[in-house]
Amino acid sequence: MTRTIAFTLLTLVLGTAALAQAPTTAPAPSPTAATTPAAPVAAPAAAGAQTKNDAVEPQGYTYNPEGRRDPFVSLLRRGAESAQARTRASGLAGLSTAEVSLRGVVLSQGSFVGILTGVDSKTYIVRAGDKLADGTIRTIAADAMVILQQVNDPLSLEKQREVRKMLRRTDEAK
């Protein structure tokens, strides 16, 4: 379809270029010329090549929205990144449940303390009751941590769920 449109556009441009190069003053038609059909005026080959170069569209992408959105921009990323960057708090309160992982557990004064790492490559020391961006740390055990996450889906029947982050054991201690 785009080839057809491009061909039609090129034909239109070449036709108007041929008319533009035709002499502006036409000789008076003779009576015999009126009864016989006129031969089509052919444009010179050099003029046709010149108009092709002039008719080439500029390279690159331009879009005139005229009230519509750009179809090549993702709907998921356009608003999410800017809204998230504006409302994100610093530290542990700015990290969501999916962005943290449990790296260690320490027994301190009779209760467990968790060592988390976030996507910001920082380490956080957390206790039960500390808040994340989308939840609260409920309990910390010797090998796991439970986070009570707020569900932000309007179609979901449950508004909270428990997410269990397990401590990864490495085989380096052999």
Secondary structure in CASP SS format (residue, H / E / C, confidence):
PFRMAT SS
TARGET T0000
AUTHOR 0000-0000-0000
METHOD secondary structure of the structure
MODEL  1
M C 1.00
T H 1.00
R H 1.00
T H 1.00
I H 1.00
A H 1.00
F H 1.00
T H 1.00
L H 1.00
L H 1.00
T H 1.00
L H 1.00
V H 1.00
L H 1.00
G H 1.00
T H 1.00
A H 1.00
A H 1.00
L H 1.00
A H 1.00
Q H 1.00
A C 1.00
P C 1.00
T C 1.00
T C 1.00
A C 1.00
P C 1.00
A C 1.00
P C 1.00
S C 1.00
P H 1.00
T H 1.00
A H 1.00
A H 1.00
T H 1.00
T C 1.00
P C 1.00
A C 1.00
A C 1.00
P C 1.00
V C 1.00
A C 1.00
A C 1.00
P C 1.00
A H 1.00
A H 1.00
A H 1.00
G H 1.00
A H 1.00
Q H 1.00
T H 1.00
K H 1.00
N H 1.00
D H 1.00
A H 1.00
V C 1.00
E C 1.00
P C 1.00
Q C 1.00
G C 1.00
Y C 1.00
T C 1.00
Y C 1.00
N C 1.00
P C 1.00
E C 1.00
G C 1.00
R C 1.00
R C 1.00
D C 1.00
P C 1.00
F C 1.00
V C 1.00
S C 1.00
L H 1.00
L H 1.00
R H 1.00
R H 1.00
G H 1.00
A H 1.00
E H 1.00
S H 1.00
A H 1.00
Q H 1.00
A H 1.00
R H 1.00
T H 1.00
R C 1.00
A C 1.00
S C 1.00
G H 1.00
L H 1.00
A H 1.00
G H 1.00
L C 1.00
S C 1.00
T H 1.00
A H 1.00
E H 1.00
V E 1.00
S E 1.00
L E 1.00
R E 1.00
G E 1.00
V E 1.00
V E 1.00
L E 1.00
S E 1.00
Q C 1.00
G C 1.00
S E 1.00
F E 1.00
V E 1.00
G E 1.00
I E 1.00
L E 1.00
T E 1.00
G E 1.00
V C 1.00
D C 1.00
S C 1.00
K C 1.00
T E 1.00
Y E 1.00
I E 1.00
V E 1.00
R C 1.00
A C 1.00
G C 1.00
D C 1.00
K E 1.00
L C 1.00
A C 1.00
D C 1.00
G E 1.00
T E 1.00
I E 1.00
R E 1.00
T E 1.00
I E 1.00
A C 1.00
A C 1.00
D C 1.00
A E 1.00
M E 1.00
V E 1.00
I E 1.00
L E 1.00
Q E 1.00
Q E 1.00
V C 1.00
N C 1.00
D C 1.00
P C 1.00
L C 1.00
S C 1.00
L C 1.00
E C 1.00
K C 1.00
Q E 1.00
R E 1.00
E E 1.00
V E 1.00
R E 1.00
K E 1.00
M E 1.00
L C 1.00
R C 1.00
R C 1.00
T C 1.00
D H 1.00
E H 1.00
A H 1.00
K C 1.00
END
